[in-house]
Amino acid sequence: MTAMSAVGRVTATTSPWCLFDLVASGVAVTTPDGTLIFCNSALLELLAQDTQTLAGSSIFKLLNAGPNNELENLHRMALAANTELRTQVQSSSSRLVASAVVRRWDSPDGLRVVWSFVDARHNEPVPELALWGTEIGLWDWDLANDRLTWINDWCAHSQLAAFSGYGHEHLWSSRIHPEDLPAYREALSRHVEGTAPPYDIEYRLRNRDEAWVWIQERGRVIERDAAGNALRAVGVCLDVSERHNSAYALARSESRFAHALWGASVGFWDHDIETDAVHWWNDWCASVDLDPCDKGRYSTYRDVNVHPDDLANFNARYQVLLDGRSDIYESEHRLRTRSGNWRWVMSRGRATACDDMGRALRAAGVTIDIDARKRMELALRDSEARLEAAIWGADLGLWDWKLEDDSLLWLSNCRLGMESMRRIVRFDATNGSIECTRRIGVNMRPRTTHSSTAEATLPRATTGFCLPPATGAG
């Protein structure tokens, strides 16, 4: 071995311990008596220490030994049995409170104990915790002879062909998914050639059951010759299939959701009130010739594009939602289209996030095109207004007669009075007809508007109209 730096670390070009700098958890390597010979950068960061301070120190002084020298007993047990042991540890300064995995490593230089630490205050588990278990594969690769050695039994646990020994790169690459192979080879070759930093690549690998599993691989060259040619590399492999499968399932779900929304007759929107930005989840705006306002400043967009006659009512309704005085809002209003016309829409929304005062921070909802229906309503209203004006201006008497209490309502400005009307009409219950009791030259045409099922022969109300007397009637 070449000369060591602080904490006994072999220079980065030849150290076999450098593979531990590729993992996120803190790692320490000790001799059988507990002397530190290596600390990776993650552990130094957790301890807020430097290599000079820790050089040659004892791990039993770095960590609280616990009652009855519990930590030293664990260390001896790890040396005696080649199995992983777990415990909770705390540094002497109390800065580090961690879960630890301890395991023996039969190194060419003699027995070593590898300690893996994960800060127990982290909420999410870190896979590297069981560094010497089966979650992570550790390898040492003799690049000059293409001979790879797995340091643990990760491949067997993951149902992968290890391809230990000579010819590893060719055999391993033959199991990589064709779509991922070019990126893998590029990342590896660039680092081996010295043109890129340590590589970190994810790819699919065929396992022994001929199924695809996702692998994350990190590697680093630790030894080169005088000409700069790579001689030796170390690295780790991790099975990340669960993460990829979850991401794939989420992507499929989102794709189906987007497919269902795309081309729908309803616009789905989300308004980030703090940034005043609106996001539309589908292409509804384009289908009705509206500007989606996807560049922010939604409040300015409203002021410019909502019809002036509708703006005050729209703003008042939306402000009630923003102020937290209501959980929902609904508004019918006109929006300016890109072609300059006006289109009626109905918008409904609700607050999806609020601050401590109950004011809305985010709102989501739907907008529907009601232009055809609204224009039909307006046309009908206009037609009814014209009809009413025509009736009131014509010599046509329009009346509504409630037979139960003999009340009659004139619906137009007829020149015949109500009293004369009552005298000239009567209801004939035998045949359900209305007859003139006195001929004064008026024509009456009644129509039953409501009837009772219990008294089918007796109409409850009738409507009709009267024509003025014909000339010369007597």
Summary of the structure (lengths in Angstrom):
residues: 474
radius of gyration: 43.0
end to end distance: 136.7
largest distance: 136.7
contacts: 1334
relative contact order: 0.06
helix: 30%
strand: 35%
